[in-house]
């Protein structure tokens, strides 16, 4: 048993350390001269700001596209952080996807003064997940060379837009995604969210996620996704993943099937995300995707059992004197794995000390997801979707 436990932990730690080395080279940082429009005109990204030719009319260099359903607590803060960055060559669109919490009324009053374009979503066709339908409509209105889809619960630092435009102007990627810093509302939410970087960065080497053609290695973060306009028009990605709840990974898989390249960026210096305000909402939010990430219900059950074996059973082994040395090695390795995973998303390393709580919350969430998928239905933001596994 210990050979298996320590082997699993060693493999995950090795992948995580390898990804750390890759991750440090992918950081997107705002340039010091991008804090004001005047500085931007003479700064690092000035050539890109003027890349929209005189004869291209209103076509923007970048379209920022935000699907929003019941986001009155988040959307105003995101748009307030984006508005000062909407210079020449940048447009911003919001799709109000049937909100009934005051989001619509807020947009009616404030959007124009912030320089934001917005519209109400058309009725959602059968078979479409709400977010993909909103993104599809946003893309139809966008005029940018790059289409940047952002979730409404993000916050953008000054210079983010210029920094990203600078990257997009020279990348070879067909899909660019980024991971922001996590800003959880409470410690329990932070411990559950920690399962996200743990799951991604200890299991999937980044070069495989980016360049390997096998869709099984696909990954993207749906909070921040950018497509070049020509690629989006050729592939119609949101149309072809329209019924998928885990649309971000499906989008990356679609790009790989077309022979495209995915790029993943470290956006901790530019972006923060709050996601879910309560533990209950966080568990529901992650439960809608947990089985989909594992691909099938049986695989989800297997993953749960492996988490128990590798991360929880050593705690019980401490009670057996003969097993304490190996148990201590396993526990210290687990602390390091979860601590480094926390740092990937800007959380403190010390959260690794509480990794058993993260694993328990993750198991409860995974169990909820398994039940939903067995029942064949997922309820999310007041809508019922068919569960595929």
N, C-alpha and C positions, 0 to 999 in steps of 0.2 A: 504493500500500500504506500509506504513512504517513498519508494522509487517513483511511483506515479505522481504523488503529490508534489514532491520536490522537482520532478521533471517538468510538470505543468507550470509551476511557479518560475522555474529557471527560464523556460521558453518564453513565458510572458514578459519577464523582466528583460530578457535579451531583445525581444522585439520592441519593447518600450524604449530602451536605451538607444537602439538603432534609430527609432523614429525621432527621438529627441535630437539626435545629430542632424537629421534631415530637417526637422522643424525649425531649428535655429536659423536656417538659411532661407526661410519662407516668410519672414516677418515683414509686414507692411506697416511702415511708420510714416506719419505725416511729416512733410518737410518743414523745417523751421520757418521758411518764408511763406507758408501758405496760410498764415493766420489772418491776413487781410487781403481784400481784392487788389489793392495797389501792389502789395508785395508779390502776389501771385502772378501779376502781369510780367514782372521781371525775374521771377524765380524759376525754380527747377522745372515746373510743369507749364511754363508759359507757351512753349511751342505747341503743346497739345491743346491748350485752351484756344489757340487760334487755328486748329487743324480743320475746323469746319470751313470749307472754302466759300468764297464770295458767291459762287454760282450754285451752292447747294440749298439755297432757300432756307426754310425753317428746320431742315434736318439737323437733329442734335447729335453731338458726339456720344452722349450717354443718356439713356432713359432709365430713371429710377422708378421702379414699379412696385407698388405696395398693395397686396390684398388685405382687406380689413373687414372683419366681422366681429361686432361687439368689442371694439378696441378703444372705448372712450378713456380708459385708464392709461393707455399706452401711446396711441397715435398722436395726440397733441405734443407729447415730449419728443417723439421721433421727428415729427415735422418741424418743430422748433429748432432742433439740432441740425436739420438738413437745409432749412430755408436760407441761412447765410451762405451756403455753399453752392447755390443754384446759379452759377454764373453762365456766361455765354457758352453754348454747347451742351448744357445740361438741362433736362426737363424732368419733372416728377409728376407721376400719375398715381392716384389712389382709386381702387375699386371698392366701393362700399357694398359688401356682399350681404345684403339683407339685414343690416344691424337694427336692433330695437332697444339699444341702451343709451342713445343720445349721440352716437358717432355721426349719424347722418346730419343731425341738427348742428353739431359742431362744425362739420365740413361746410355746411351752407353759410355759416357766419364767418369762418376764419380762413378757408382755403385760398380765396382770391388774394387776400392781403399778404399771405405767405408765399404767393407765387406758385401754388399747387393746383394742378388740374385734377378733377375727380368726376366720377360718374357712378350711378347706381347700376349694379349688376343686372343683366337680363335674367329672366327665369332660368334656373339651373336645369339642363336637360337630364333625362334619365341616364343613369350610369356614370355620371360625373361626380367626383368629389369636389366639394365647394371651393377649396383652395386652387385646385388645378383649373377649374372653370373661371375663377376670377383672374388667374394669371394668363390664361388664354385670351381673355378679353383685353387685358392690359397690353399684351404683346401686339394685339391688332391695332391699337392706337399709338403705339410707340413709334418714334421717328429716329431713334438713336442707332448708331452703328453697333453699340453694345446695349443689351437689355439686362439691367441689374434688378433682380427680384429681392426685395427685403421684407422680412417679417416686421410687423408693427411694434413689437416689443423690444426692438433694438434702440440703442442710443449711439449717435455718431459724434466722434470728436472732431474739432476743427481740423480741416485739412484731409479728412478721410476721402472725400470725393476726388480731390486732385491726386492723392496718393494712388488710389485705385485706378484712375484714368491713366496715370503714368505707367502702371503695370500692364493694363490692358492694351496699351498702344504698342507693346513689343512682345507680348506673349505668343506662344505657339499653340495655346490651348483652345479647345472648342467649348469647354465648360470650365468656368473658374468658380470655386467655392471657397469660403473662408469660415474660420471658427473664431467667434468673438470671446472676450472675457465674460465669464459667468458672474452675475451679480444676484445671487439668490436672496429671497426675502427672509429666510430663516435658516437656522442650522439644519433642521430636518430636511428641508428642501435641498440645501447644499449637499447633504449626504446622499440623497437620492440622485441628484444631478451628477454626482461624481461617477455614477455608473456609466455615464455616456462616454467620457474620455477613456475610462478604464476599458470599456468594451471595444472601442475603436482602436486605441493606440497600443493595446497589448496583444491584439489579435491580427491586425492587418498592417503589414509594412507599407509605408506611404508610396514607395515606387510602384508597388503592385497596384495600389488604388489608382495611381495616375496613368501608368503607361501599359500595364498588362491588358491584352485585349479580352481576356476572359471576364464576362459580366459578373461572375461570382465574386470578383475582387472589387466590385464597384462600391464607391462611397462618395457622398456629397452631403453638405449641411444645408438643409432647406431654408435656413434663416437668411443665407446669403448665397445666391446663385446668379451667375452671369453667363449669358450666351452671346456670341456674335450674331448680329442680325441675319446674316446670310445662312448661318448654320440653323438658326431657329426656323427660318423660312423653309429650308430644305427638309428638316426633320420633324417639324411640328411637335416638339417633345411633350408639351402638356396635353395635346390631343391623344397621343399614344399611351400616356400613363393616366388617362382621365379617371379610371376607376380604382386607382391605387392609393391607399391611405398613406403608405410610406413612399411618397412621390419623389423625394430627393434621391434616395438610392436608386429608384427606378429610372430617374433621369440620367444618372451617371451610367447605369447599365445600358441604357439606350445609346448614349454617346459611344460607349465601347463597342457596341454591336455595329455601329457605323464606322468603326475604325478611328474614332476621334480620341483626343487627348484631354484628360481631366487634370486640373491643377488645384491643389489645396493650399491655402494661405493661412498664416498666423496673423489674425487681425486684432489681437488683444490690445495693441496700442491705439487702435482706431475705433473699435466697437465694443460695446457691452450689451448683454442681453439679460433681461430679468426673467423671462418665461413665465413661470407659474407663481402666483402670490401665496398659495397655500399648499400644504402637503397633499391634501386630497386632490386638488386640481393637477398637481404634478404627477401623482400616481395614475390618474385617469389619462393624462396626456401621454405619458410614456407607455401605458398599457395598450393604447391603440396601435402602437408600433412594435411592441416587444416581440410578439410571435412573428411578425413580418420580418424583423431583423434576423431572427433565427431560421427563417424560411418556412418551417413547418411546426405543427404542434408537437410531434414526437421529438424533433430537434430541440424545441424550447424546453421540454421536460428533461432531456439529456443535459442541456446547458445548466439548468437548475441543479441537477444532481452533482454536476462537476463543481459548481460553486460551493455547494455544501461540503463536498469531499476536500477540495483544495484549500478553502478559506475558512471554514467553520470547524471541521473535524480536528484540526490541530489544537484548537482551543480546548476541546475536551480531552485531548491527549496529554495536556499538561497535568492532569490528575494522576497519570500513570508515571511513576518515577523513572522507569526504564525508557520511556518515550520522550521525556522532557527535552533532552538536547535537540533531537530532530524537530520536535514541535516548536521549540524556540527559534530554530533556523527558519522554519516555515512561516511563523508569525512575523518575524523581522522582515522577511522577504515580502510578505503581503503588505506590511506597513510601507515599505519602500515603493512597491508597485502603486498603491493607492495614493501615496504622497506625491510621487512624480506625476501620476495621472491628474491630480488636482492642479499642479503647477501648469500643465498644458493649457488649462482654461482660466488661469489667473487666480485660482483658489489657493489658500495656504497649504503648505506641505503637511502641517500638523493634522489636517483632516485625515491623513492616512492612519493616525492612531485610532481613529474611530471606524476603521474599515469594516468591522463586524456589523455595525449599524447600517452601513451602506449596503452590504451584502444582504442583510435581512430585508431591508426596504426593497432592494432589487428583486428578491425572491417573491415578496408579496405582490409586487407589481407584475412580475412575470406570471404568477399564478392567476391574477385577475385577467391578464391578457389571454391566457390559455382558456379560461372559462368563456370569455367573450367570443373567441374564435371557435370553440366547440359549439356555442349557441348559433354562430353564423352571423352575428350582428354587432356592430360597434356604434355606440352613441357618442357623437362629438359635436359640441356647440349647437345642440338642439336638433341635430340631424342624425338619421339612422343610415349607416352604410353597411353594405354586405361585407363580411369578413372573408378574405381569401387567404388560404395557407397552403 
